[in-house]
Amino acid sequence: MQHSKPSGEIITSLLSGLAGVIIGVIIVITVVTPILNDQHTSKVQPPMQAQESSKPVRSAMFGNAVATDTKTIPDAVAKVAPAVVTIDTTTVRRVYERGLRGLPAYNTRIMEIPKGMGTGVIVSTDGKIVTNNHVVEGANTINVTLNDRRQYTAKVLGMDKLNDIAILKITDEKPFPVAELSSSDNVRIGEWVVTIGNPLGVGQTVTVGVLSARGRHLSDNSVALRDLLQTDAAINPGNSGGPLVSVQGRVIGINTAIIPSAQGIGFAIPAESVSKIIENLNANGRIIHAYLGVELGDLTPAIRRYLELPRNVNGVVIGRIVKNGPAHKAGLTMGDVIISIDGQETASAYDLQGIVRSLKVGDKVKIRYIRDNQEAEIELTLEESPLTQNAISSNPNIKAAGMER
């Protein structure tokens, strides 16, 4: 005999069964369906996902500031390296041959001996090469070796001691690989840059750093380099004349100098300055610069007191005059204080140099100056600097007389 369940137990059983069904549906929706969807979508990747997967990866260390796509730098190197060359120079010396047991010299002969080694970069398919002036200055023979080991003897088309740039030429029946010169203004401070060169003669070498700063200035007894790029990419002897390259594979500078006592402080001449030098060469057949024919100094407190100038007077004092130079012909003399050129104020020697470098040989300029606390104005005609007139000469008497420094 079967006994019927109380109505309360029946309701409880129904509710338990309904709850089990609901839980089963939830499991199917939350677990099984995504698995089936994944199996389906793994066969065909949507175009948008394919595009997103090709974007550069951003480094967690540097946040969103620096792209760390590992292909970027190698691609830049591969684009420029074929146009980077090694430059070996020799110079001629007279060698004395002595007789037996230290007797006086009885004969002399001329020998070519190694002078130095540097780097250059080809900037035209017909074989024009940009390098540093100090790499080839005084050389008798200039030998160029390409990355593919082809060798050539180069001739000098133009030398610019003022900006430490030289333009060489090699020839071949086939076009040469070329690196593109691009404005350094397109690269921000902190972006990755690459140097390519032949440091210490070990062979073509790549180093990586960032663009540390721009607008740096260096000077010594004969050269005043302006508006240089600064980088922490390693630059060593032999890198001189080599390219500073953006991650896009464009040359933004020509490496020129380092501070030996520091680490990671190297300098390059901006590519836009190099382009202007090439234009100067193409227009004139050689590289020429205008000059005043003076040596300059800023108004220090001591000089200001000596000249009895009020504090509100800003200018540049003339320290020396080149005989028969433009300033000398116009009547300027040592101790005169130049306060403007064609209405542009010259508060420092740097300002004056920049104005003169922007002008051309033959330009007439009006110079306002102070002498004996009296302001006056003269007009003079800019002439060609002796440094460019004798750029390919080995005359040892050509020094800094023609530089506004």
One Martini backbone bead per residue (centre of mass of N, CA, C, O) as a GRO file, in nm:
protein
  405
    1MET     BB    1   0.093   0.039   0.026
    2GLN     BB    2   0.058   0.363  -0.072
    3HIS     BB    3   0.187   0.680   0.025
    4SER     BB    4   0.119   1.000   0.035
    5LYS     BB    5   0.246   1.308   0.010
    6PRO     BB    6   0.278   1.585   0.130
    7SER     BB    7   0.232   1.898  -0.002
    8GLY     BB    8   0.498   2.025   0.101
    9GLU     BB    9   0.693   1.819  -0.030
   10ILE     BB   10   0.613   1.869  -0.324
   11ILE     BB   11   0.699   2.167  -0.344
   12THR     BB   12   0.994   2.121  -0.271
   13SER     BB   13   1.065   1.939  -0.513
   14LEU     BB   14   0.997   2.140  -0.737
   15LEU     BB   15   1.197   2.363  -0.657
   16SER     BB   16   1.454   2.192  -0.681
   17GLY     BB   17   1.426   2.125  -0.981
   18LEU     BB   18   1.421   2.417  -1.087
   19ALA     BB   19   1.700   2.498  -0.980
   20GLY     BB   20   1.862   2.294  -1.148
   21VAL     BB   21   1.788   2.407  -1.424
   22ILE     BB   22   1.898   2.692  -1.387
   23ILE     BB   23   2.193   2.611  -1.332
   24GLY     BB   24   2.238   2.469  -1.602
   25VAL     BB   25   2.198   2.716  -1.783
   26ILE     BB   26   2.424   2.889  -1.666
   27ILE     BB   27   2.655   2.698  -1.738
   28VAL     BB   28   2.614   2.707  -2.042
   29ILE     BB   29   2.649   3.016  -2.079
   30THR     BB   30   2.934   3.058  -1.910
   31VAL     BB   31   3.103   2.801  -2.042
   32VAL     BB   32   3.027   2.673  -2.319
   33THR     BB   33   2.988   2.916  -2.513
   34PRO     BB   34   3.282   3.040  -2.509
   35ILE     BB   35   3.416   2.788  -2.619
   36LEU     BB   36   3.267   2.782  -2.890
   37ASN     BB   37   3.351   3.068  -2.979
   38ASP     BB   38   3.659   3.024  -2.975
   39GLN     BB   39   3.658   2.799  -3.188
   40HIS     BB   40   3.544   2.981  -3.411
   41THR     BB   41   3.742   3.243  -3.399
   42SER     BB   42   4.021   3.087  -3.454
   43LYS     BB   43   3.988   3.064  -3.768
   44VAL     BB   44   3.894   3.384  -3.785
   45GLN     BB   45   4.043   3.692  -3.808
   46PRO     BB   46   3.982   3.994  -3.765
   47PRO     BB   47   4.105   4.273  -3.913
   48MET     BB   48   4.138   4.449  -3.654
   49GLN     BB   49   4.321   4.249  -3.503
   50ALA     BB   50   4.550   4.245  -3.709
   51GLN     BB   51   4.621   4.547  -3.683
   52GLU     BB   52   4.675   4.557  -3.376
   53SER     BB   53   4.912   4.340  -3.377
   54SER     BB   54   5.110   4.554  -3.550
   55LYS     BB   55   5.168   4.725  -3.326
   56PRO     BB   56   5.358   4.876  -3.123
   57VAL     BB   57   5.519   4.813  -2.840
   58ARG     BB   58   5.490   4.910  -2.506
   59SER     BB   59   5.668   5.004  -2.245
   60ALA     BB   60   5.640   4.967  -1.907
   61MET     BB   61   5.886   5.134  -1.811
   62PHE     BB   62   5.797   5.397  -2.018
   63GLY     BB   63   5.528   5.361  -2.101
   64ASN     BB   64   5.416   5.584  -2.369
   65ALA     BB   65   5.696   5.722  -2.469
   66VAL     BB   66   5.823   5.437  -2.584
   67ALA     BB   67   5.905   5.251  -2.847
   68THR     BB   68   5.974   4.873  -2.855
   69ASP     BB   69   6.014   4.794  -3.133
   70THR     BB   70   6.254   4.570  -3.248
   71LYS     BB   71   6.251   4.673  -3.562
   72THR     BB   72   6.324   4.975  -3.578
   73ILE     BB   73   6.636   4.989  -3.549
   74PRO     BB   74   6.722   4.774  -3.761
   75ASP     BB   75   6.583   4.924  -3.995
   76ALA     BB   76   6.749   5.183  -3.978
   77VAL     BB   77   7.023   5.052  -4.024
   78ALA     BB   78   6.959   4.910  -4.298
   79LYS     BB   79   6.908   5.188  -4.447
   80VAL     BB   80   7.206   5.330  -4.384
   81ALA     BB   81   7.468   5.147  -4.380
   82PRO     BB   82   7.541   5.131  -4.694
   83ALA     BB   83   7.627   5.462  -4.676
   84VAL     BB   84   7.858   5.385  -4.487
   85VAL     BB   85   8.197   5.496  -4.442
   86THR     BB   86   8.542   5.450  -4.464
   87ILE     BB   87   8.819   5.667  -4.361
   88ASP     BB   88   9.144   5.696  -4.506
   89THR     BB   89   9.452   5.860  -4.429
   90THR     BB   90   9.725   6.041  -4.578
   91THR     BB   91  10.066   6.156  -4.553
   92VAL     BB   92  10.340   6.362  -4.621
   93ARG     BB   93  10.690   6.272  -4.576
   94ARG     BB   94  11.016   6.338  -4.484
   95VAL     BB   95  11.282   6.108  -4.515
   96TYR     BB   96  11.573   6.022  -4.342
   97GLU     BB   97  11.884   5.893  -4.456
   98ARG     BB   98  12.137   5.724  -4.314
   99GLY     BB   99  12.430   5.632  -4.250
  100LEU     BB  100  12.671   5.498  -4.101
  101ARG     BB  101  12.683   5.531  -3.771
  102GLY     BB  102  12.533   5.826  -3.768
  103LEU     BB  103  12.561   5.974  -4.007
  104PRO     BB  104  12.479   6.199  -4.196
  105ALA     BB  105  12.256   6.282  -4.406
  106TYR     BB  106  12.233   6.172  -4.768
  107ASN     BB  107  11.909   6.131  -4.779
  108THR     BB  108  11.583   6.173  -4.930
  109ARG     BB  109  11.229   6.083  -4.882
  110ILE     BB  110  10.902   6.018  -4.983
  111MET     BB  111  10.620   5.950  -4.760
  112GLU     BB  112  10.337   5.763  -4.694
  113ILE     BB  113  10.133   5.805  -4.407
  114PRO     BB  114   9.933   5.750  -4.167
  115LYS     BB  115   9.681   5.969  -4.018
  116GLY     BB  116   9.373   5.847  -4.031
  117MET     BB  117   9.029   5.786  -3.903
  118GLY     BB  118   8.689   5.756  -4.034
  119THR     BB  119   8.369   5.886  -4.132
  120GLY     BB  120   8.092   5.845  -4.367
  121VAL     BB  121   7.826   5.975  -4.597
  122ILE     BB  122   7.614   5.905  -4.849
  123VAL     BB  123   7.408   6.165  -5.044
  124SER     BB  124   7.465   6.049  -5.343
  125THR     BB  125   7.461   5.854  -5.629
  126ASP     BB  126   7.745   6.002  -5.737
  127GLY     BB  127   7.938   6.021  -5.452
  128LYS     BB  128   7.867   6.199  -5.216
  129ILE     BB  129   8.048   6.298  -4.915
  130VAL     BB  130   8.007   6.319  -4.566
  131THR     BB  131   8.221   6.491  -4.332
  132ASN     BB  132   8.484   6.586  -4.155
  133ASN     BB  133   8.732   6.811  -4.167
  134HIS     BB  134   8.929   6.670  -3.951
  135VAL     BB  135   8.963   6.402  -4.118
  136VAL     BB  136   9.104   6.553  -4.400
  137GLU     BB  137   9.291   6.749  -4.297
  138GLY     BB  138   9.609   6.730  -4.454
  139ALA     BB  139   9.563   6.532  -4.671
  140ASN     BB  140   9.680   6.341  -4.949
  141THR     BB  141   9.503   6.078  -4.899
  142ILE     BB  142   9.169   5.934  -4.980
  143ASN     BB  143   9.012   5.651  -4.844
  144VAL     BB  144   8.730   5.444  -4.947
  145THR     BB  145   8.501   5.224  -4.765
  146LEU     BB  146   8.258   5.019  -4.803
  147ASN     BB  147   8.039   4.791  -4.671
  148ASP     BB  148   8.111   4.596  -4.939
  149ARG     BB  149   8.440   4.666  -4.985
  150ARG     BB  150   8.462   4.889  -5.157
  151GLN     BB  151   8.717   5.090  -5.326
  152TYR     BB  152   8.833   5.439  -5.297
  153THR     BB  153   8.932   5.750  -5.430
  154ALA     BB  154   8.915   6.068  -5.299
  155LYS     BB  155   8.784   6.390  -5.345
  156VAL     BB  156   8.778   6.734  -5.291
  157LEU     BB  157   8.516   6.977  -5.298
  158GLY     BB  158   8.488   7.068  -4.981
  159MET     BB  159   8.575   7.299  -4.706
  160ASP     BB  160   8.451   7.352  -4.352
  161LYS     BB  161   8.587   7.476  -4.073
  162LEU     BB  162   8.360   7.631  -3.931
  163ASN     BB  163   8.167   7.338  -3.940
  164ASP     BB  164   8.317   7.064  -3.982
  165ILE     BB  165   8.301   7.022  -4.312
  166ALA     BB  166   8.314   6.769  -4.575
  167ILE     BB  167   8.331   6.718  -4.935
  168LEU     BB  168   8.318   6.430  -5.124
  169LYS     BB  169   8.443   6.213  -5.409
  170ILE     BB  170   8.310   5.939  -5.589
  171THR     BB  171   8.344   5.683  -5.852
  172ASP     BB  172   8.097   5.521  -6.073
  173GLU     BB  173   7.881   5.348  -6.279
  174LYS     BB  174   7.728   5.301  -6.028
  175PRO     BB  175   7.509   5.355  -5.799
  176PHE     BB  176   7.482   5.469  -5.481
  177PRO     BB  177   7.419   5.449  -5.172
  178VAL     BB  178   7.172   5.629  -4.970
  179ALA     BB  179   7.129   5.891  -4.738
  180GLU     BB  180   6.892   6.074  -4.559
  181LEU     BB  181   6.838   6.404  -4.513
  182SER     BB  182   6.709   6.540  -4.199
  183SER     BB  183   6.545   6.716  -3.988
  184SER     BB  184   6.593   6.751  -3.641
  185ASP     BB  185   6.308   6.875  -3.568
  186ASN     BB  186   6.158   6.581  -3.595
  187VAL     BB  187   6.308   6.535  -3.319
  188ARG     BB  188   6.278   6.455  -2.999
  189ILE     BB  189   6.345   6.480  -2.690
  190GLY     BB  190   6.424   6.132  -2.610
  191GLU     BB  191   6.471   6.001  -2.862
  192TRP     BB  192   6.578   5.770  -3.056
  193VAL     BB  193   6.922   5.695  -3.152
  194VAL     BB  194   7.182   5.647  -3.408
  195THR     BB  195   7.510   5.520  -3.454
  196ILE     BB  196   7.750   5.513  -3.733
  197GLY     BB  197   8.076   5.343  -3.743
  198ASN     BB  198   8.457   5.343  -3.689
  199PRO     BB  199   8.570   5.259  -3.405
  200LEU     BB  200   8.904   5.218  -3.375
  201GLY     BB  201   8.893   5.021  -3.640
  202VAL     BB  202   8.674   4.767  -3.598
  203GLY     BB  203   8.427   4.864  -3.753
  204GLN     BB  204   8.114   4.857  -3.811
  205THR     BB  205   7.909   5.047  -3.574
  206VAL     BB  206   7.646   5.030  -3.329
  207THR     BB  207   7.467   5.286  -3.151
  208VAL     BB  208   7.256   5.372  -2.862
  209GLY     BB  209   7.017   5.641  -2.792
  210VAL     BB  210   6.951   5.981  -2.729
  211LEU     BB  211   6.816   6.288  -2.755
  212SER     BB  212   6.934   6.524  -2.528
  213ALA     BB  213   6.994   6.786  -2.717
  214ARG     BB  214   6.990   7.131  -2.826
  215GLY     BB  215   7.193   7.409  -2.891
  216ARG     BB  216   7.490   7.360  -2.885
  217HIS     BB  217   7.828   7.486  -2.787
  218LEU     BB  218   8.153   7.499  -2.949
  219SER     BB  219   8.506   7.587  -2.867
  220ASP     BB  220   8.816   7.708  -2.998
  221ASN     BB  221   9.086   7.847  -3.162
  222SER     BB  222   8.928   7.771  -3.467
  223VAL     BB  223   8.636   7.673  -3.360
  224ALA     BB  224   8.268   7.744  -3.389
  225LEU     BB  225   8.014   7.555  -3.279
  226ARG     BB  226   7.665   7.535  -3.367
  227ASP     BB  227   7.373   7.391  -3.288
  228LEU     BB  228   7.404   7.124  -3.145
  229LEU     BB  229   7.377   6.791  -3.096
  230GLN     BB  230   7.284   6.577  -2.827
  231THR     BB  231   7.427   6.258  -2.711
  232ASP     BB  232   7.447   5.913  -2.557
  233ALA     BB  233   7.566   5.790  -2.783
  234ALA     BB  234   7.833   5.627  -2.871
  235ILE     BB  235   8.146   5.813  -2.916
  236ASN     BB  236   8.439   5.754  -3.104
  237PRO     BB  237   8.719   5.720  -3.237
  238GLY     BB  238   8.602   5.718  -3.587
  239ASN     BB  239   8.304   5.856  -3.582
  240SER     BB  240   8.381   6.078  -3.740
  241GLY     BB  241   8.131   6.166  -3.984
  242GLY     BB  242   7.899   6.021  -3.888
  243PRO     BB  243   7.578   5.917  -3.830
  244LEU     BB  244   7.274   6.048  -3.708
  245VAL     BB  245   6.987   5.844  -3.634
  246SER     BB  246   6.676   5.774  -3.682
  247VAL     BB  247   6.414   5.541  -3.655
  248GLN     BB  248   6.344   5.613  -3.970
  249GLY     BB  249   6.627   5.634  -4.133
  250ARG     BB  250   6.752   5.928  -4.074
  251VAL     BB  251   6.964   6.192  -4.114
  252ILE     BB  252   7.030   6.440  -3.838
  253GLY     BB  253   7.355   6.397  -3.827
  254ILE     BB  254   7.710   6.484  -3.764
  255ASN     BB  255   7.961   6.360  -3.611
  256THR     BB  256   8.222   6.554  -3.406
  257ALA     BB  257   8.202   6.528  -3.072
  258ILE     BB  258   8.350   6.517  -2.740
  259ILE     BB  259   8.367   6.460  -2.384
  260PRO     BB  260   8.616   6.290  -2.233
  261SER     BB  261   8.535   6.341  -1.914
  262ALA     BB  262   8.276   6.205  -2.004
  263GLN     BB  263   7.946   6.048  -2.021
  264GLY     BB  264   7.737   6.070  -2.282
  265ILE     BB  265   7.884   6.329  -2.455
  266GLY     BB  266   7.768   6.413  -2.766
  267PHE     BB  267   7.815   6.551  -3.108
  268ALA     BB  268   7.612   6.710  -3.373
  269ILE     BB  269   7.551   6.811  -3.689
  270PRO     BB  270   7.300   6.931  -3.837
  271ALA     BB  271   7.144   6.849  -4.131
  272GLU     BB  272   7.056   7.139  -4.214
  273SER     BB  273   7.346   7.249  -4.222
  274VAL     BB  274   7.454   7.054  -4.434
  275SER     BB  275   7.261   7.133  -4.664
  276LYS     BB  276   7.366   7.428  -4.686
  277ILE     BB  277   7.655   7.352  -4.763
  278ILE     BB  278   7.582   7.206  -5.025
  279GLU     BB  279   7.448   7.452  -5.156
  280ASN     BB  280   7.699   7.629  -5.149
  281LEU     BB  281   7.870   7.447  -5.331
  282ASN     BB  282   7.678   7.439  -5.581
  283ALA     BB  283   7.673   7.759  -5.622
  284ASN     BB  284   8.019   7.813  -5.598
  285GLY     BB  285   8.220   7.545  -5.605
  286ARG     BB  286   8.235   7.630  -5.302
  287ILE     BB  287   8.294   7.710  -4.967
  288ILE     BB  288   8.143   8.008  -4.836
  289HIS     BB  289   8.215   8.299  -4.617
  290ALA     BB  290   8.139   8.553  -4.429
  291TYR     BB  291   8.316   8.855  -4.294
  292LEU     BB  292   8.467   9.102  -4.074
  293GLY     BB  293   8.753   9.079  -3.919
  294VAL     BB  294   8.715   8.969  -3.607
  295GLU     BB  295   8.755   8.975  -3.259
  296LEU     BB  296   8.556   8.866  -2.981
  297GLY     BB  297   8.370   9.001  -2.688
  298ASP     BB  298   8.221   9.010  -2.407
  299LEU     BB  299   8.064   9.203  -2.157
  300THR     BB  300   8.226   9.230  -1.895
  301PRO     BB  301   8.263   9.387  -1.603
  302ALA     BB  302   8.559   9.468  -1.658
  303ILE     BB  303   8.517   9.592  -1.942
  304ARG     BB  304   8.301   9.793  -1.864
  305ARG     BB  305   8.479   9.954  -1.670
  306TYR     BB  306   8.709  10.025  -1.867
  307LEU     BB  307   8.490  10.167  -2.077
  308GLU     BB  308   8.263  10.316  -1.920
  309LEU     BB  309   7.990  10.154  -1.915
  310PRO     BB  310   7.679  10.122  -1.894
  311ARG     BB  311   7.450   9.877  -1.803
  312ASN     BB  312   7.246   9.929  -2.060
  313VAL     BB  313   7.481   9.825  -2.233
  314ASN     BB  314   7.481   9.621  -2.529
  315GLY     BB  315   7.753   9.404  -2.651
  316VAL     BB  316   8.055   9.383  -2.861
  317VAL     BB  317   8.391   9.344  -2.832
  318ILE     BB  318   8.684   9.439  -2.985
  319GLY     BB  319   9.003   9.269  -2.989
  320ARG     BB  320   9.053   9.227  -3.309
  321ILE     BB  321   9.207   9.317  -3.626
  322VAL     BB  322   9.202   9.257  -3.956
  323LYS     BB  323   9.406   9.330  -4.189
  324ASN     BB  324   9.213   9.443  -4.454
  325GLY     BB  325   8.947   9.408  -4.352
  326PRO     BB  326   8.632   9.514  -4.335
  327ALA     BB  327   8.657   9.663  -4.059
  328HIS     BB  328   8.921   9.813  -4.121
  329LYS     BB  329   8.817   9.968  -4.375
  330ALA     BB  330   8.572  10.109  -4.203
  331GLY     BB  331   8.721  10.193  -3.900
  332LEU     BB  332   8.750   9.989  -3.704
  333THR     BB  333   8.842   9.908  -3.356
  334MET     BB  334   8.985   9.843  -3.080
  335GLY     BB  335   8.709   9.863  -2.836
  336ASP     BB  336   8.475   9.842  -2.989
  337VAL     BB  337   8.107   9.845  -2.966
  338ILE     BB  338   7.879   9.627  -3.084
  339ILE     BB  339   7.506   9.666  -3.105
  340SER     BB  340   7.451   9.640  -3.431
  341ILE     BB  341   7.295   9.474  -3.728
  342ASP     BB  342   7.063   9.589  -3.913
  343GLY     BB  343   6.900   9.624  -3.621
  344GLN     BB  344   7.041   9.388  -3.482
  345GLU     BB  345   7.112   9.274  -3.192
  346THR     BB  346   7.444   9.242  -3.001
  347ALA     BB  347   7.473   9.096  -2.694
  348SER     BB  348   7.662   8.878  -2.836
  349ALA     BB  349   7.879   8.687  -3.005
  350TYR     BB  350   7.668   8.484  -3.092
  351ASP     BB  351   7.478   8.681  -3.232
  352LEU     BB  352   7.679   8.790  -3.441
  353GLN     BB  353   7.752   8.525  -3.577
  354GLY     BB  354   7.466   8.457  -3.676
  355ILE     BB  355   7.431   8.699  -3.861
  356VAL     BB  356   7.679   8.662  -4.046
  357ARG     BB  357   7.609   8.363  -4.138
  358SER     BB  358   7.336   8.470  -4.289
  359LEU     BB  359   7.525   8.598  -4.483
  360LYS     BB  360   7.685   8.742  -4.770
  361VAL     BB  361   7.895   8.793  -4.999
  362GLY     BB  362   7.858   9.154  -5.052
  363ASP     BB  363   7.714   9.250  -4.824
  364LYS     BB  364   7.550   9.528  -4.684
  365VAL     BB  365   7.618   9.684  -4.365
  366LYS     BB  366   7.493   9.817  -4.057
  367ILE     BB  367   7.696   9.958  -3.792
  368ARG     BB  368   7.662   9.981  -3.451
  369TYR     BB  369   7.862  10.186  -3.221
  370ILE     BB  370   8.104  10.223  -2.949
  371ARG     BB  371   8.309  10.524  -2.880
  372ASP     BB  372   8.377  10.693  -2.619
  373ASN     BB  373   8.058  10.701  -2.554
  374GLN     BB  374   7.996  10.701  -2.869
  375GLU     BB  375   7.760  10.690  -3.111
  376ALA     BB  376   7.773  10.496  -3.423
  377GLU     BB  377   7.783  10.464  -3.797
  378ILE     BB  378   7.841  10.206  -4.041
  379GLU     BB  379   7.947  10.086  -4.364
  380LEU     BB  380   7.983   9.748  -4.495
  381THR     BB  381   8.156   9.486  -4.674
  382LEU     BB  382   8.139   9.166  -4.715
  383GLU     BB  383   8.373   8.904  -4.699
  384GLU     BB  384   8.577   8.651  -4.756
  385SER     BB  385   8.698   8.405  -4.587
  386PRO     BB  386   9.014   8.275  -4.554
  387LEU     BB  387   8.920   7.987  -4.474
  388THR     BB  388   8.784   7.945  -4.766
  389GLN     BB  389   9.006   8.034  -4.965
  390ASN     BB  390   9.206   7.795  -4.805
  391ALA     BB  391   9.070   7.508  -4.752
  392ILE     BB  392   9.284   7.321  -4.942
  393SER     BB  393   9.510   7.423  -4.789
  394SER     BB  394   9.838   7.374  -4.607
  395ASN     BB  395   9.868   7.637  -4.473
  396PRO     BB  396   9.995   7.716  -4.154
  397ASN     BB  397   9.893   8.035  -4.147
  398ILE     BB  398   9.602   7.932  -4.121
  399LYS     BB  399   9.382   8.064  -3.902
  400ALA     BB  400   9.163   8.270  -3.694
  401ALA     BB  401   9.149   8.557  -3.835
  402GLY     BB  402   8.851   8.508  -3.991
  403MET     BB  403   8.697   8.495  -3.711
  404GLU     BB  404   8.398   8.517  -3.528
  405ARG     BB  405   8.502   8.476  -3.168
   0.00000   0.00000   0.00000
